[in-house]
Amino acid sequence: PQMPHGHMPLPSFWKVVEDTLQQSSAQLQTFCQTFETVTPSPVTQPLNPVEERKVLSLMSKHGPDKLYQVTSNISGSKDLDLTLLRGQIVALLQSADTKGNTSRWLVDAGGPRGFVPAAKLQPY
C-alpha cells in the first residue's frame, strides 16, 4: 500500500511523523487536563489498612458481588439507620427494609448493620 508520504525522502517523512505525534500528544494532554478539571475526582479512594481488612472480611462473608461503596456521606435519621462516610465499603444483606421498601437497603458495614438509602450506594 502506498502511503501518502511514500514519495518523500526518509528524513522528511520521519519529521512529518514526529510532528504529527507531537501534535496528537499535545492534544491528548490538553484533553486530559480539561477532563480532570471537569469531572470530580472519583469516589474510589485508597483504603487504609483497617478498612482494607474490613473489606476483605466482608468479601469473604458475603462475596464480592455484594460489596457496595458509599457515594456520599449518609447520616442515619431513623432507628437502625447507619451513619456512613463517602468511600466506605459495605456488604448488601437485603435490598429492602423490613417494610419491603426497596429504596432502603440493609447492609453490613463490617460490624454495625443497618439501613442506608440505596441511591447512595454503587457496586464496588
N, C-alpha and C positions, 0 to 999 in steps of 0.2 A: 504493500500500500504506500502510495506517495504521500509524504507529509507536506503540509503547506509550505514549510520552510526547508524542504528537502534540497532545494537548489542552492541554498546559502552555503558559504564556506563554514566549516565546523565551528570555529571560534565565535562567529556572529550568531550561529544557531544556538550555542550554549548561552550566549549573552541574552538572547530572547527568552530562553527557558528560565534563566536566572531571574530576569526582570519580572516575568510572569509569576514565578513562585514568590518573589518578594512582595509583589502586589497582593497576591492571594493571602499571604501570611499577614500583611498589614490589615487587610480587610477582616480576616478572622480575628485578629487581636481586638480591633475596634468592636466587632460584633460581640466578642466575649465580654469586653468591658461594659458595653451597653446592657447586655444580658444580666450581668452581675448587679448593675445598679437598678434595673427594672424589677427583677424578681427578688422577693425577700429570701433570706438565707433559708435553706430547707430546715425542717423541724429536726431531722435526724442530727443529734449531737453525739459526740463521742461519750460513751457511758463510763462513769467512774467504776472502779473495781467492785464496789458494793452493789451498784445497780447491775453490773455485769453478772455477778453471782446470782442475783435475784432473777435476772432474765433466764439464765441457764437452768435454774431450778424450776421456773415457770414452764420453760420449754420441755423439760423432762417430765413434768407432771401433766401438762395439758397438750403438748405437741406444738410444733412451730406454726401451724396454720391457725392456732387460736390466739396468737400474740398480736396485740394492737399497741399503737403508740398514741399517746395523748397529744392532740394537735394544738390545744390551748389550755391555759390554766382552768381548772374546774374547782369551784368552791361548792361543796355539798350543802344544800339548804335543808333537806328533809332528813329524818332519821334514816340510817342505812345508806345515806349518800356518802360517797368518798370525796375528799378534797385532794386533788392531784395536780402536779405541776406539768407544764408543757414538756414533752420529750420523755415522760415516764412510760415504762412498758408495763402493760397489764395483760392478763390472760382472760379471754372471754369464757364465762361459765354458762351464761344463758342470755340469749338475745331478746329478752323481755323481762319486765319486772313481775312482781307477784300478782299484779292485776292484769297481766298479759299485755302491758303497754310496751310496744317494740321500740319506742324511742329512748327507753332507759334500759341499759344492759347491766347484768350482774357480772362483775369482774373480780378477779383475784389480783390484788396489787402486790403480791409477794408477801403476804401476811394478812393485812386487812382485806376483807371482802366487802363489797357494797355495790351500789348502783351509780352509774355515770351516764351522762347523755351520749347516746350512740353517735350523734353528729360530731362529737369532739374526739372520735377515735378513728385512726386509719390503720389498715393492716401493716404490720411491722415487717 
